[in-house]
Amino acid sequence: MLDVGCGPGALTGELIRRLSAEAVCAVDPSDGFAAAVATRYPGLRVERAAAEQLPFDSRVFDAALAQLVVHFMADPVPGLAEMLRVTRTRGTVAACVWDHAGGQGPLGVFWEAAHELDPEVEDESQLAGAPQGHLEELFRAAGAHDIAETSLTVEVEHPSFEDWWDPFLLGVGPAGTYVGHLDTRHQARLRAVCREKLPAAPFVVSARAWAVRGIA
């Protein structure tokens, strides 16, 4: 199995749990993520690479997966095509992305609040795969066969508002980058509007992801 864009290794760890470290490979373009995953899972082959240039021979994996990665590929069609290339004939290539275009991603409340304060803010609704059906179109353009699309619902309970808000301060992803560019006063305003929109803690955030599976 190949985990493309492994990030800190959430999907990688599940694949290792079901198979073994020897049966899984992971790639990520970030030095920090690649190094962290290699340290976290001894015996795992981890490569620093982008999806568009996978450092593997053709037809070597039974499946290649990309969890919440297509959004951020420099060019999604070549990235998915590379995943198809390294997957054996009739093997599986699969990916999922948040429904940011429909406002049903996990950051829907955040971007709603940001738009109220800054109508010109550039949110994540235009990211690759975000609109319903677009991820399937990308798979088809990359050359996948027998494509199937579905949706997945994920629910996460937050014990406090700070548990929900504090990750935005780390500067990760478009939302974190946006918060990082705000001055202290505007950060406080955004935080206050978000808090007004969320229920009293503890609360559950429900999010939808588009998921597509294709055959190489």
C-alpha positions in Angstrom: 0.0 0.0 0.0 1.2 3.5 -0.8 0.1 6.5 1.3 0.5 9.6 -0.9 0.8 12.9 1.0 1.1 11.1 4.3 1.4 14.3 6.4 1.9 13.4 10.1 0.9 9.8 9.4 -2.8 9.3 10.4 -3.6 7.1 7.5 -0.2 5.5 7.4 -0.6 4.3 11.0 -3.9 2.7 10.2 -2.5 0.9 7.1 0.4 -0.4 9.2 -2.0 -1.6 11.9 -4.0 -3.6 9.3 -0.9 -4.8 7.4 2.6 -4.2 8.6 5.3 -1.5 8.2 7.0 -3.7 5.6 3.8 -3.7 3.5 3.4 0.1 3.5 5.2 3.0 1.9 4.6 6.7 2.4 5.5 9.9 0.6 5.2 13.5 1.4 6.8 16.6 -0.1 7.5 18.1 3.4 10.8 17.3 5.0 9.3 17.7 8.4 6.4 15.3 7.8 8.5 12.7 6.1 11.0 12.7 8.9 8.4 12.6 11.6 6.6 9.7 10.0 9.8 7.8 9.5 10.6 8.3 13.2 7.1 7.4 14.3 7.0 4.1 12.4 10.4 2.3 12.4 10.8 0.0 9.4 8.6 2.0 7.2 9.9 3.2 3.9 9.2 7.0 3.7 10.2 9.2 0.8 10.2 12.9 0.4 8.3 13.4 -2.9 5.3 15.1 -4.4 2.4 13.1 -5.9 3.4 14.3 -9.4 6.8 12.6 -9.2 6.5 9.4 -7.2 9.9 7.7 -6.8 8.7 4.1 -7.5 8.7 1.8 -10.4 5.4 1.2 -12.3 2.9 -1.5 -11.1 4.5 -2.1 -7.7 1.6 -1.4 -5.3 -1.7 -3.1 -4.8 -3.3 0.2 -3.9 -2.4 3.9 -3.7 -4.4 6.2 -1.4 -4.5 9.9 -0.9 -6.3 11.2 2.1 -7.2 15.0 2.0 -4.3 15.6 -0.4 -5.8 16.2 -3.8 -6.8 19.6 -2.7 -3.2 20.6 -2.4 -1.5 18.8 -5.3 0.3 21.3 -7.6 -1.5 19.5 -10.5 -4.0 16.9 -9.5 -4.4 15.1 -12.8 -0.7 14.2 -13.2 -0.6 13.4 -9.4 -3.5 10.9 -9.8 -1.9 9.6 -13.0 1.3 8.9 -11.1 -0.7 7.0 -8.4 -2.3 5.0 -11.2 1.2 4.3 -12.7 2.7 2.8 -9.6 -0.4 0.7 -8.9 -0.7 -2.8 -10.4 -3.1 -3.5 -13.2 -6.6 -3.8 -11.7 -5.3 -2.4 -8.4 -7.1 0.3 -6.5 -6.4 4.1 -6.4 -8.6 6.1 -4.0 -8.8 9.6 -2.6 -11.0 11.7 -0.4 -11.3 15.5 0.0 -13.5 17.7 2.1 -16.7 19.2 0.8 -15.4 22.8 1.1 -17.4 24.0 -1.9 -20.7 22.9 -0.2 -19.7 24.4 3.1 -19.8 21.0 4.7 -16.1 20.7 5.4 -14.8 20.7 9.0 -13.9 24.4 8.6 -17.3 25.6 7.4 -17.9 27.7 10.6 -14.4 29.2 10.4 -14.8 30.4 6.8 -18.4 31.6 7.4 -17.1 33.8 10.2 -14.1 34.9 8.1 -16.4 36.0 5.2 -18.6 38.0 7.6 -15.5 40.0 8.6 -13.7 40.0 5.3 -16.0 39.4 2.3 -13.0 39.2 0.0 -11.3 36.4 1.9 -10.1 33.5 -0.3 -11.5 30.4 1.2 -11.1 26.7 0.3 -14.2 26.3 -1.9 -12.2 26.5 -5.1 -9.6 23.8 -4.2 -9.3 20.9 -6.5 -12.0 18.3 -5.8 -14.0 20.5 -3.5 -17.2 20.7 -5.6 -19.4 17.6 -5.8 -18.4 15.5 -8.8 -15.1 17.3 -9.4 -12.9 14.6 -7.8 -14.5 12.0 -10.0 -13.7 14.2 -13.1 -10.1 14.4 -12.0 -9.9 10.6 -11.7 -11.4 10.2 -15.2 -8.9 12.7 -16.7 -6.0 10.9 -15.0 -7.1 7.6 -16.8 -8.7 5.6 -14.0 -11.4 3.0 -14.8 -14.5 1.8 -13.1 -14.7 4.9 -11.0 -17.1 5.1 -8.0 -17.9 8.1 -5.9 -19.5 8.3 -2.5 -19.6 10.7 0.5 -18.2 10.1 4.0 -19.4 11.8 7.2 -17.0 12.4 10.0 -17.9 13.7 13.5 -15.4 15.0 16.0 -16.3 16.1 19.5 -14.4 19.1 20.9 -14.3 19.3 24.7 -13.8 23.1 24.6 -13.8 26.0 22.2 -10.0 26.3 22.6 -9.6 22.7 21.4 -11.3 23.7 18.2 -9.7 27.2 17.8 -6.0 26.7 18.9 -5.0 24.5 15.9 -5.7 27.6 13.6 -2.8 29.4 15.5 -0.3 26.8 14.2 -0.3 28.3 10.7 -1.2 25.0 9.0 -3.2 25.0 5.8 -5.1 27.9 4.2 -7.1 28.6 7.4 -4.0 28.7 9.5 -2.2 30.8 7.0 -5.1 33.3 7.0 -5.1 33.5 10.8 -1.3 34.0 10.9 -1.6 37.0 8.6 -4.1 38.8 10.9 -3.0 41.2 13.5 -4.0 40.6 17.1 -7.1 42.7 17.0 -8.5 41.0 13.9 -7.6 37.6 15.2 -9.6 38.4 18.4 -12.6 39.5 16.3 -12.5 36.3 14.2 -12.2 34.2 17.3 -15.2 35.9 18.9 -17.4 35.4 15.8 -16.5 31.8 15.6 -17.3 31.3 19.2 -20.7 32.8 18.7 -21.5 30.4 15.9 -20.5 27.3 17.7 -22.6 25.6 20.4 -21.5 25.6 24.1 -18.8 23.0 24.8 -18.5 20.2 24.5 -19.8 20.2 21.0 -19.6 18.0 17.9 -18.5 19.1 14.5 -19.9 17.1 11.6 -18.1 17.2 8.2 -18.6 15.6 4.8 -15.9 14.4 2.5 -16.1 13.3 -1.2 -14.5 9.9 -1.7 -13.6 8.3 -5.1 -12.2 4.9 -5.9 -10.8 4.0 -9.4 -9.1 1.0 -10.9 -5.7 1.2 -12.5 
